[in-house]
């Protein structure tokens, strides 16, 4: 039984994660994602602080190869205590 998805793989896919403002949050998120993808291209990581500066949003655009890969990335991100949310 295969899982349905609207995505066609491989595809460019932005992974977004948020956490408390920390200078190393983007490095942590990239490290987690690199467990599941062979490389992250230059310019694929962007960060944006919240209005109040208490939180940081990190977006990493990867070449996704399967729904299972994306599910595993999101699971690892949400399991980490410094990551408050992953979209």
N, CA, C and O atoms as a GROMACS GRO file, in nm:
protein
  348
    1UNK      N    1   0.084  -0.116   0.000
    1UNK     CA    2   0.000   0.000   0.000
    1UNK      C    3   0.089   0.124   0.000
    1UNK      O    4   0.172   0.141   0.089
    2UNK      N    5   0.073   0.210  -0.098
    2UNK     CA    6   0.157   0.329  -0.105
    2UNK      C    7   0.083   0.448  -0.046
    2UNK      O    8  -0.040   0.457  -0.051
    3UNK      N    9   0.161   0.540   0.010
    3UNK     CA   10   0.102   0.661   0.066
    3UNK      C   11   0.085   0.763  -0.046
    3UNK      O   12   0.174   0.779  -0.130
    4UNK      N   13  -0.027   0.831  -0.048
    4UNK     CA   14  -0.053   0.930  -0.151
    4UNK      C   15   0.013   1.063  -0.113
    4UNK      O   16   0.019   1.101   0.004
    5UNK      N   17   0.062   1.132  -0.215
    5UNK     CA   18   0.118   1.264  -0.198
    5UNK      C   19   0.093   1.344  -0.325
    5UNK      O   20   0.087   1.287  -0.434
    6UNK      N   21   0.079   1.473  -0.312
    6UNK     CA   22   0.061   1.558  -0.428
    6UNK      C   23   0.194   1.600  -0.490
    6UNK      O   24   0.198   1.658  -0.598
    7UNK      N   25   0.303   1.570  -0.421
    7UNK     CA   26   0.435   1.606  -0.470
    7UNK      C   27   0.485   1.506  -0.573
    7UNK      O   28   0.453   1.388  -0.567
    8UNK      N   29   0.564   1.555  -0.667
    8UNK     CA   30   0.633   1.468  -0.761
    8UNK      C   31   0.781   1.474  -0.726
    8UNK      O   32   0.840   1.581  -0.723
    9UNK      N   33   0.839   1.360  -0.700
    9UNK     CA   34   0.979   1.354  -0.657
    9UNK      C   35   1.068   1.316  -0.773
    9UNK      O   36   1.025   1.242  -0.861
   10UNK      N   37   1.191   1.366  -0.776
   10UNK     CA   38   1.250   1.463  -0.683
   10UNK      C   39   1.194   1.602  -0.707
   10UNK      O   40   1.148   1.634  -0.817
   11UNK      N   41   1.199   1.686  -0.602
   11UNK     CA   42   1.152   1.824  -0.613
   11UNK      C   43   1.223   1.911  -0.511
   11UNK      O   44   1.275   1.863  -0.410
   12UNK      N   45   1.223   2.040  -0.539
   12UNK     CA   46   1.275   2.137  -0.443
   12UNK      C   47   1.168   2.156  -0.336
   12UNK      O   48   1.052   2.180  -0.368
   13UNK      N   49   1.208   2.145  -0.209
   13UNK     CA   50   1.111   2.150  -0.102
   13UNK      C   51   1.166   2.233   0.014
   13UNK      O   52   1.273   2.202   0.066
   14UNK      N   53   1.094   2.339   0.055
   14UNK     CA   54   1.141   2.419   0.169
   14UNK      C   55   1.094   2.358   0.302
   14UNK      O   56   0.976   2.334   0.323
   15UNK      N   57   1.189   2.335   0.388
   15UNK     CA   58   1.159   2.285   0.522
   15UNK      C   59   1.177   2.403   0.618
   15UNK      O   60   1.283   2.466   0.620
   16UNK      N   61   1.074   2.431   0.697
   16UNK     CA   62   1.078   2.544   0.788
   16UNK      C   63   1.072   2.494   0.931
   16UNK      O   64   0.993   2.406   0.965
   17UNK      N   65   1.158   2.551   1.014
   17UNK     CA   66   1.160   2.515   1.156
   17UNK      C   67   1.178   2.642   1.238
   17UNK      O   68   1.245   2.736   1.196
   18UNK      N   69   1.116   2.643   1.355
   18UNK     CA   70   1.126   2.758   1.444
   18UNK      C   71   1.172   2.713   1.582
   18UNK      O   72   1.142   2.603   1.628
   19UNK      N   73   1.245   2.803   1.646
   19UNK     CA   74   1.290   2.777   1.782
   19UNK      C   75   1.322   2.908   1.851
   19UNK      O   76   1.316   3.015   1.791
   20UNK      N   77   1.356   2.899   1.979
   20UNK     CA   78   1.398   3.018   2.054
   20UNK      C   79   1.521   3.075   1.986
   20UNK      O   80   1.603   3.002   1.930
   21UNK      N   81   1.533   3.208   1.992
   21UNK     CA   82   1.646   3.276   1.929
   21UNK      C   83   1.777   3.225   1.989
   21UNK      O   84   1.802   3.241   2.108
   22UNK      N   85   1.858   3.163   1.906
   22UNK     CA   86   1.986   3.106   1.948
   22UNK      C   87   2.080   3.116   1.828
   22UNK      O   88   2.041   3.085   1.716
   23UNK      N   89   2.203   3.160   1.852
   23UNK     CA   90   2.297   3.179   1.741
   23UNK      C   91   2.327   3.049   1.666
   23UNK      O   92   2.370   3.052   1.551
   24UNK      N   93   2.306   2.936   1.730
   24UNK     CA   94   2.338   2.807   1.669
   24UNK      C   95   2.216   2.732   1.617
   24UNK      O   96   2.230   2.619   1.570
   25UNK      N   97   2.097   2.792   1.624
   25UNK     CA   98   1.977   2.720   1.582
   25UNK      C   99   1.984   2.679   1.436
   25UNK      O  100   1.950   2.566   1.402
   26UNK      N  101   2.029   2.769   1.349
   26UNK     CA  102   2.036   2.734   1.207
   26UNK      C  103   2.134   2.620   1.183
   26UNK      O  104   2.109   2.533   1.100
   27UNK      N  105   2.246   2.619   1.254
   27UNK     CA  106   2.343   2.510   1.240
   27UNK      C  107   2.284   2.377   1.286
   27UNK      O  108   2.306   2.274   1.223
   28UNK      N  109   2.209   2.380   1.396
   28UNK     CA  110   2.145   2.260   1.447
   28UNK      C  111   2.045   2.205   1.346
   28UNK      O  112   2.044   2.085   1.320
   29UNK      N  113   1.963   2.291   1.289
   29UNK     CA  114   1.862   2.247   1.192
   29UNK      C  115   1.928   2.190   1.067
   29UNK      O  116   1.884   2.088   1.015
   30UNK      N  117   2.033   2.256   1.019
   30UNK     CA  118   2.105   2.204   0.902
   30UNK      C  119   2.167   2.068   0.935
   30UNK      O  120   2.161   1.977   0.852
   31UNK      N  121   2.224   2.054   1.052
   31UNK     CA  122   2.284   1.926   1.094
   31UNK      C  123   2.180   1.814   1.094
   31UNK      O  124   2.208   1.703   1.047
   32UNK      N  125   2.061   1.841   1.145
   32UNK     CA  126   1.955   1.741   1.147
   32UNK      C  127   1.913   1.703   1.005
   32UNK      O  128   1.897   1.585   0.974
   33UNK      N  129   1.896   1.802   0.919
   33UNK     CA  130   1.854   1.775   0.782
   33UNK      C  131   1.960   1.700   0.705
   33UNK      O  132   1.928   1.614   0.622
   34UNK      N  133   2.088   1.729   0.730
   34UNK     CA  134   2.196   1.660   0.660
   34UNK      C  135   2.201   1.510   0.692
   34UNK      O  136   2.266   1.434   0.620
   35UNK      N  137   2.136   1.467   0.797
   35UNK     CA  138   2.127   1.323   0.825
   35UNK      C  139   2.046   1.252   0.718
   35UNK      O  140   2.057   1.130   0.701
   36UNK      N  141   1.963   1.328   0.646
   36UNK     CA  142   1.868   1.269   0.551
   36UNK      C  143   1.892   1.308   0.406
   36UNK      O  144   1.836   1.246   0.316
   37UNK      N  145   1.975   1.408   0.382
   37UNK     CA  146   2.005   1.451   0.244
   37UNK      C  147   2.157   1.457   0.228
   37UNK      O  148   2.228   1.489   0.322
   38UNK      N  149   2.206   1.425   0.107
   38UNK     CA  150   2.351   1.422   0.088
   38UNK      C  151   2.418   1.559   0.096
   38UNK      O  152   2.531   1.570   0.142
   39UNK      N  153   2.347   1.665   0.053
   39UNK     CA  154   2.407   1.798   0.059
   39UNK      C  155   2.298   1.904   0.061
   39UNK      O  156   2.184   1.883   0.019
   40UNK      N  157   2.337   2.019   0.112
   40UNK     CA  158   2.251   2.136   0.107
   40UNK      C  159   2.328   2.240   0.027
   40UNK      O  160   2.442   2.274   0.060
   41UNK      N  161   2.266   2.289  -0.077
   41UNK     CA  162   2.334   2.382  -0.166
   41UNK      C  163   2.353   2.519  -0.101
   41UNK      O  164   2.279   2.559  -0.012
   42UNK      N  165   2.455   2.589  -0.149
   42UNK     CA  166   2.483   2.723  -0.101
   42UNK      C  167   2.361   2.812  -0.127
   42UNK      O  168   2.301   2.807  -0.234
   43UNK      N  169   2.325   2.892  -0.031
   43UNK     CA  170   2.211   2.981  -0.045
   43UNK      C  171   2.077   2.916  -0.013
   43UNK      O  172   1.973   2.981  -0.024
   44UNK      N  173   2.079   2.789   0.027
   44UNK     CA  174   1.954   2.716   0.054
   44UNK      C  175   1.902   2.739   0.195
   44UNK      O  176   1.791   2.696   0.228
   45UNK      N  177   1.980   2.807   0.280
   45UNK     CA  178   1.940   2.828   0.419
   45UNK      C  179   1.914   2.977   0.441
   45UNK      O  180   1.999   3.061   0.414
   46UNK      N  181   1.795   3.007   0.491
   46UNK     CA  182   1.763   3.146   0.527
   46UNK      C  183   1.710   3.148   0.670
   46UNK      O  184   1.646   3.052   0.714
   47UNK      N  185   1.736   3.256   0.740
   47UNK     CA  186   1.686   3.272   0.876
   47UNK      C  187   1.613   3.406   0.887
   47UNK      O  188   1.644   3.502   0.816
   48UNK      N  189   1.516   3.408   0.977
   48UNK     CA  190   1.440   3.531   0.998
   48UNK      C  191   1.400   3.537   1.145
   48UNK      O  192   1.336   3.444   1.196
   49UNK      N  193   1.436   3.645   1.213
   49UNK     CA  194   1.394   3.659   1.353
   49UNK      C  195   1.248   3.699   1.362
   49UNK      O  196   1.194   3.759   1.269
   50UNK      N  197   1.184   3.665   1.474
   50UNK     CA  198   1.046   3.708   1.497
   50UNK      C  199   1.045   3.857   1.524
   50UNK      O  200   1.149   3.919   1.547
   51UNK      N  201   0.926   3.914   1.522
   51UNK     CA  202   0.911   4.058   1.544
   51UNK      C  203   0.974   4.102   1.676
   51UNK      O  204   1.042   4.204   1.683
   52UNK      N  205   0.951   4.025   1.780
   52UNK     CA  206   1.005   4.058   1.911
   52UNK      C  207   1.148   4.012   1.933
   52UNK      O  208   1.210   4.046   2.034
   53UNK      N  209   1.201   3.934   1.839
   53UNK     CA  210   1.338   3.887   1.850
   53UNK      C  211   1.357   3.768   1.943
   53UNK      O  212   1.471   3.729   1.970
   54UNK      N  213   1.248   3.709   1.992
   54UNK     CA  214   1.260   3.596   2.084
   54UNK      C  215   1.275   3.462   2.012
   54UNK      O  216   1.325   3.366   2.070
   55UNK      N  217   1.232   3.457   1.888
   55UNK     CA  218   1.233   3.332   1.812
   55UNK      C  219   1.300   3.353   1.677
   55UNK      O  220   1.310   3.466   1.628
   56UNK      N  221   1.345   3.244   1.618
   56UNK     CA  222   1.405   3.248   1.485
   56UNK      C  223   1.340   3.141   1.399
   56UNK      O  224   1.319   3.028   1.443
   57UNK      N  225   1.309   3.178   1.276
   57UNK     CA  226   1.258   3.082   1.178
   57UNK      C  227   1.371   3.052   1.080
   57UNK      O  228   1.436   3.142   1.028
   58UNK      N  229   1.392   2.925   1.055
   58UNK     CA  230   1.496   2.881   0.963
   58UNK      C  231   1.429   2.803   0.851
   58UNK      O  232   1.352   2.710   0.876
   59UNK      N  233   1.459   2.840   0.727
   59UNK     CA  234   1.408   2.768   0.610
   59UNK      C  235   1.526   2.708   0.537
   59UNK      O  236   1.623   2.777   0.505
   60UNK      N  237   1.518   2.578   0.509
   60UNK     CA  238   1.621   2.508   0.434
   60UNK      C  239   1.552   2.443   0.314
   60UNK      O  240   1.463   2.360   0.330
   61UNK      N  241   1.594   2.481   0.194
   61UNK     CA  242   1.538   2.423   0.074
   61UNK      C  243   1.626   2.308   0.029
   61UNK      O  244   1.746   2.324   0.006
   62UNK      N  245   1.565   2.191   0.017
   62UNK     CA  246   1.639   2.070  -0.020
   62UNK      C  247   1.579   2.011  -0.148
   62UNK      O  248   1.471   2.050  -0.192
   63UNK      N  249   1.652   1.918  -0.206
   63UNK     CA  250   1.595   1.838  -0.313
   63UNK      C  251   1.541   1.711  -0.248
   63UNK      O  252   1.616   1.620  -0.212
   64UNK      N  253   1.410   1.708  -0.232
   64UNK     CA  254   1.345   1.594  -0.166
   64UNK      C  255   1.331   1.479  -0.266
   64UNK      O  256   1.301   1.500  -0.383
   65UNK      N  257   1.354   1.358  -0.217
   65UNK     CA  258   1.347   1.242  -0.304
   65UNK      C  259   1.228   1.151  -0.276
   65UNK      O  260   1.194   1.067  -0.359
   66UNK      N  261   1.165   1.167  -0.158
   66UNK     CA  262   1.049   1.082  -0.127
   66UNK      C  263   0.973   1.137  -0.008
   66UNK      O  264   1.026   1.217   0.070
   67UNK      N  265   0.849   1.094   0.006
   67UNK     CA  266   0.768   1.133   0.121
   67UNK      C  267   0.828   1.075   0.249
   67UNK      O  268   0.825   1.140   0.353
   68UNK      N  269   0.884   0.956   0.241
   68UNK     CA  270   0.946   0.894   0.357
   68UNK      C  271   1.065   0.977   0.407
   68UNK      O  272   1.085   0.991   0.528
   69UNK      N  273   1.142   1.032   0.313
   69UNK     CA  274   1.254   1.118   0.350
   69UNK      C  275   1.204   1.242   0.425
   69UNK      O  276   1.259   1.278   0.529
   70UNK      N  277   1.101   1.306   0.372
   70UNK     CA  278   1.045   1.424   0.436
   70UNK      C  279   0.988   1.390   0.573
   70UNK      O  280   1.009   1.465   0.669
   71UNK      N  281   0.917   1.280   0.584
   71UNK     CA  282   0.861   1.238   0.713
   71UNK      C  283   0.972   1.219   0.816
   71UNK      O  284   0.957   1.258   0.932
   72UNK      N  285   1.082   1.158   0.775
   72UNK     CA  286   1.194   1.133   0.867
   72UNK      C  287   1.259   1.264   0.911
   72UNK      O  288   1.295   1.279   1.028
   73UNK      N  289   1.273   1.359   0.819
   73UNK     CA  290   1.330   1.489   0.854
   73UNK      C  291   1.241   1.559   0.956
   73UNK      O  292   1.289   1.608   1.058
   74UNK      N  293   1.112   1.564   0.928
   74UNK     CA  294   1.019   1.631   1.020
   74UNK      C  295   1.016   1.562   1.157
   74UNK      O  296   1.005   1.629   1.259
   75UNK      N  297   1.026   1.431   1.158
   75UNK     CA  298   1.027   1.359   1.286
   75UNK      C  299   1.150   1.396   1.368
   75UNK      O  300   1.139   1.424   1.487
   76UNK      N  301   1.268   1.397   1.303
   76UNK     CA  302   1.391   1.434   1.374
   76UNK      C  303   1.387   1.578   1.422
   76UNK      O  304   1.431   1.608   1.533
   77UNK      N  305   1.335   1.667   1.340
   77UNK     CA  306   1.326   1.807   1.381
   77UNK      C  307   1.235   1.824   1.502
   77UNK      O  308   1.272   1.889   1.599
   78UNK      N  309   1.116   1.766   1.496
   78UNK     CA  310   1.021   1.784   1.607
   78UNK      C  311   1.063   1.709   1.733
   78UNK      O  312   1.019   1.744   1.842
   79UNK      N  313   1.148   1.609   1.719
   79UNK     CA  314   1.198   1.538   1.837
   79UNK      C  315   1.303   1.618   1.913
   79UNK      O  316   1.326   1.591   2.031
   80UNK      N  317   1.366   1.716   1.849
   80UNK     CA  318   1.472   1.791   1.915
   80UNK      C  319   1.412   1.896   2.008
   80UNK      O  320   1.320   1.967   1.967
   81UNK      N  321   1.461   1.907   2.131
   81UNK     CA  322   1.400   1.999   2.228
   81UNK      C  323   1.414   2.148   2.192
   81UNK      O  324   1.334   2.228   2.240
   82UNK      N  325   1.511   2.186   2.112
   82UNK     CA  326   1.527   2.327   2.075
   82UNK      C  327   1.437   2.369   1.959
   82UNK      O  328   1.419   2.488   1.934
   83UNK      N  329   1.381   2.271   1.888
   83UNK     CA  330   1.291   2.303   1.776
   83UNK      C  331   1.148   2.304   1.829
   83UNK      O  332   1.097   2.202   1.876
   84UNK      N  333   1.084   2.420   1.822
   84UNK     CA  334   0.949   2.435   1.874
   84UNK      C  335   0.844   2.394   1.773
   84UNK      O  336   0.736   2.347   1.810
   85UNK      N  337   0.874   2.412   1.643
   85UNK     CA  338   0.776   2.383   1.539
   85UNK      C  339   0.849   2.357   1.408
   85UNK      O  340   0.951   2.420   1.379
   86UNK      N  341   0.796   2.266   1.329
   86UNK     CA  342   0.850   2.240   1.194
   86UNK      C  343   0.734   2.235   1.097
   86UNK      O  344   0.632   2.170   1.124
   87UNK      N  345   0.749   2.303   0.985
   87UNK     CA  346   0.644   2.310   0.884
   87UNK      C  347   0.697   2.263   0.750
   87UNK      O  348   0.623   2.262   0.651
   0.00000   0.00000   0.00000
